[in-house]
């Protein structure tokens, strides 16, 4: 009897293995066509390509992502609608680009002001542990009636305050200048006295050369160097409070998402998180090298942003956020969720973490400007 049982068990195991192999071979590799809002030479596009490579390897080639750059199928600011309509299967962007469609989109890229002092990891904590991801999906699917799902993937910050053709000493110098800005940040700067122009990254240098703009904000570090901004501007100001912890997004058409096997959905979830971390740590070194090259090769003056500008920005944003919350219930719901999460983690981190500048200044003290009359 025991021998019969063993034979039957062996036959069952062989049949199951053959059935699994047949099912695996029957499943054909699939390619999803996705487009970003970034130029092909951008490091932000490299984030997208890294995600595509990880997805390919983690699925053993069964799911491939064609990671196309800005404009290859649709204009850069049309990828959201194109994903919704399934013109493309997905997109790689940043949610504050869609503030003209819904004001709360800016809150899911974590701008402005953190929010509430949160850094990248705090913001990701809110997304994954504080209910933010479901609010993210509700915004697109219920508030905007779009057939998309989104995941955080791109930590492109902290971003520099920007590039200027002439130096600025305070908020008064800042007023009246024409600057490339996007999203709700452009409205904040308008209230602060700046004239803003909304341009894709690839149009910044031509606009500066034609005199259309006096200043521009893009990203900072390696991104700005690759875009060629040191060729058009010589004054670079850091830091900024407009995008201290920006997280870009991977968008996928919801029908496409639902059609993926559960395992491939989990691969995408895992690959977005890995991409965010792996790309980010590489990016920090690239930015450090870029800052050195800007100074030594291009003669860029990298200067501290006047504090009164940063304080004015925070105050202006707080006023705008209060106004928006009063007329937009969903905006208010998301902002209050973020404030509640930040009220716990930001003070705790400030208590537990030593200031970054403490050890940095001990080992790498900043050179103080020479006193007047001395060399």
BELMO-V570289 format. One record per residue. N is the residue number from 1. RES is the residue in one small letter. SS is DSSP state (a for helix, b for strand, c for the rest). Layout:
{{N:RES:SS} {N:RES:SS}}
//
This chain:
{{1:x:c} {2:x:a} {3:x:a} {4:x:a} {5:x:a} {6:x:a} {7:x:a} {8:x:a} {9:x:a} {10:x:a} {11:x:a} {12:x:a} {13:x:a} {14:x:a} {15:x:a} {16:x:a} {17:x:a} {18:x:a} {19:x:a} {20:x:a} {21:x:a} {22:x:a} {23:x:a} {24:x:a} {25:x:a} {26:x:a} {27:x:c} {28:x:c} {29:x:c} {30:x:b} {31:x:b} {32:x:b} {33:x:b} {34:x:b} {35:x:b} {36:x:b} {37:x:c} {38:x:c} {39:x:c} {40:x:c} {41:x:c} {42:x:c} {43:x:a} {44:x:a} {45:x:a} {46:x:a} {47:x:a} {48:x:a} {49:x:a} {50:x:a} {51:x:a} {52:x:a} {53:x:a} {54:x:a} {55:x:a} {56:x:a} {57:x:a} {58:x:a} {59:x:c} {60:x:c} {61:x:c} {62:x:c} {63:x:b} {64:x:b} {65:x:b} {66:x:b} {67:x:b} {68:x:b} {69:x:c} {70:x:c} {71:x:c} {72:x:c} {73:x:c} {74:x:c} {75:x:c} {76:x:a} {77:x:a} {78:x:a} {79:x:a} {80:x:a} {81:x:a} {82:x:a} {83:x:a} {84:x:a} {85:x:c} {86:x:c} {87:x:c} {88:x:c} {89:x:c} {90:x:b} {91:x:b} {92:x:b} {93:x:b} {94:x:c} {95:x:a} {96:x:a} {97:x:a} {98:x:a} {99:x:c} {100:x:c} {101:x:c} {102:x:c} {103:x:a} {104:x:a} {105:x:a} {106:x:a} {107:x:a} {108:x:a} {109:x:a} {110:x:c} {111:x:c} {112:x:c} {113:x:c} {114:x:c} {115:x:c} {116:x:c} {117:x:c} {118:x:c} {119:x:c} {120:x:a} {121:x:a} {122:x:a} {123:x:a} {124:x:a} {125:x:a} {126:x:a} {127:x:a} {128:x:a} {129:x:a} {130:x:c} {131:x:c} {132:x:a} {133:x:a} {134:x:a} {135:x:a} {136:x:a} {137:x:a} {138:x:a} {139:x:a} {140:x:a} {141:x:a} {142:x:a} {143:x:a} {144:x:c} {145:x:c} {146:x:c} {147:x:c} {148:x:b} {149:x:b} {150:x:b} {151:x:b} {152:x:b} {153:x:b} {154:x:b} {155:x:c} {156:x:c} {157:x:c} {158:x:c} {159:x:c} {160:x:c} {161:x:c} {162:x:b} {163:x:b} {164:x:b} {165:x:c} {166:x:c} {167:x:c} {168:x:c} {169:x:c} {170:x:c} {171:x:a} {172:x:a} {173:x:a} {174:x:a} {175:x:c} {176:x:c} {177:x:c} {178:x:b} {179:x:b} {180:x:b} {181:x:c} {182:x:c} {183:x:a} {184:x:a} {185:x:a} {186:x:a} {187:x:a} {188:x:a} {189:x:a} {190:x:a} {191:x:a} {192:x:c} {193:x:c} {194:x:c} {195:x:b} {196:x:b} {197:x:b} {198:x:c} {199:x:c} {200:x:c} {201:x:a} {202:x:a} {203:x:a} {204:x:a} {205:x:a} {206:x:a} {207:x:a} {208:x:a} {209:x:a} {210:x:c} {211:x:c} {212:x:c} {213:x:c} {214:x:c} {215:x:b} {216:x:b} {217:x:c} {218:x:c} {219:x:c} {220:x:c} {221:x:a} {222:x:a} {223:x:a} {224:x:a} {225:x:a} {226:x:a} {227:x:a} {228:x:c} {229:x:a} {230:x:a} {231:x:a} {232:x:c} {233:x:c} {234:x:c} {235:x:b} {236:x:b} {237:x:b} {238:x:b} {239:x:c} {240:x:c} {241:x:c} {242:x:c} {243:x:c} {244:x:c} {245:x:c} {246:x:c} {247:x:c} {248:x:b} {249:x:b} {250:x:b} {251:x:b} {252:x:b} {253:x:b} {254:x:a} {255:x:a} {256:x:a} {257:x:a} {258:x:a} {259:x:a} {260:x:c} {261:x:c} {262:x:a} {263:x:a} {264:x:a} {265:x:a} {266:x:a} {267:x:a} {268:x:a} {269:x:a} {270:x:a} {271:x:a} {272:x:a} {273:x:a} {274:x:a} {275:x:a} {276:x:a} {277:x:a} {278:x:a} {279:x:a} {280:x:a} {281:x:a} {282:x:a} {283:x:a} {284:x:a} {285:x:a} {286:x:a} {287:x:a} {288:x:a} {289:x:a} {290:x:a} {291:x:a} {292:x:a} {293:x:a} {294:x:a} {295:x:a} {296:x:a} {297:x:a} {298:x:a} {299:x:c} {300:x:c} {301:x:b} {302:x:b} {303:x:b} {304:x:b} {305:x:c} {306:x:c} {307:x:a} {308:x:a} {309:x:a} {310:x:a} {311:x:a} {312:x:a} {313:x:a} {314:x:a} {315:x:a} {316:x:a} {317:x:a} {318:x:a} {319:x:a} {320:x:a} {321:x:a} {322:x:a} {323:x:a} {324:x:a} {325:x:a} {326:x:a} {327:x:a} {328:x:c} {329:x:a} {330:x:a} {331:x:a} {332:x:a} {333:x:a} {334:x:a} {335:x:a} {336:x:a} {337:x:a} {338:x:a} {339:x:a} {340:x:a} {341:x:a} {342:x:a} {343:x:a} {344:x:a} {345:x:a} {346:x:a} {347:x:a} {348:x:a} {349:x:a} {350:x:a} {351:x:a} {352:x:a} {353:x:c} {354:x:c} {355:x:c} {356:x:a} {357:x:a} {358:x:a} {359:x:a} {360:x:a} {361:x:a} {362:x:a} {363:x:a} {364:x:c} {365:x:c} {366:x:c} {367:x:c} {368:x:c} {369:x:c} {370:x:c} {371:x:c} {372:x:c} {373:x:c} {374:x:c} {375:x:c}}
//
